[in-house]
């Protein structure tokens, strides 16, 4: 099945427009990265500190009734999350101090205000502000180490400037997804960090495929100019890129639609990451490679 019939598409001819779009995404991502340590983003209890308690009720309940009960008893900042098809409820309260006893207090409120609906506590997680700050720091180190690893791998696999272009594209993808989630006011937690690291790996894989075809065409030592050579290389792997990204997106769309609330934001982050990662391998990594080249014969070591 021929998805793309054209043998040549001028991708680099659009580089000025796409690099402006990418610059905007990266700036928003930087704003999000600065806002998170300052506590200005919608941080989960993993980073902000607080308590998360999962209850299992014997009977179905109305989420609005539960919210009113908690607000009446001083927990107007509680975040409630239902589990579709079950009688489970996740209650999260973000607090930076006096978190001990919060889970017990919430349970006592339910026992008093909803006596006709007994419950059990499935799990309780308490994270203090010190632990939250440590988790933030560890998450940043995890992302930084992964980017350094990408640089070293691609520099060894191809050449240093290939590695720099791949890291720049990966960094772009991580920041872009983080920025979009920040704008959408999605909760930033350890699950989102897991999604960002997954996106980094996916982006690298797609970029390496494009770079490998560029290197193969350069080794043929043709008299073709570098711009048409890069465009042709991208076009040659475009079918593979569309099929790979398309099948991955189908799975993520299914998770978004019927995966439930627990993994909704995680699935959304991956969905955005696949789209942006595919875009960056074509419109970010390859143009950066072209910008840094001096002449065709010196682009890579042959």
Protein Blocks (a to p, Z undefined) as FASTA:
>chain_A
ZZblbfbdcfklmmmmmmmmmmmmmmmmmmmmmmmmnopaccdfklnopaddddddfbdc
dfklmmmmmmmnopambccdddehiacdcdddddfehkghklmmmmmmmmmmmmmlccdd
fbdcdddfklmmmmmmmmmmmmmmmmmmmmmmmmmmmmmklmmmmmmmmmmmmmmmmmmm
mmnopacdfklmmmmmmmmmmmmmmmmmmmmmmmmmmmnopabdfklmmmmmmmmmmmmm
mmmmmmmmmmmmmmmmmnojklmmmmmmmmmmmmmmmmmmmmmmmmmmmmmpmbfklmpc
ZZ
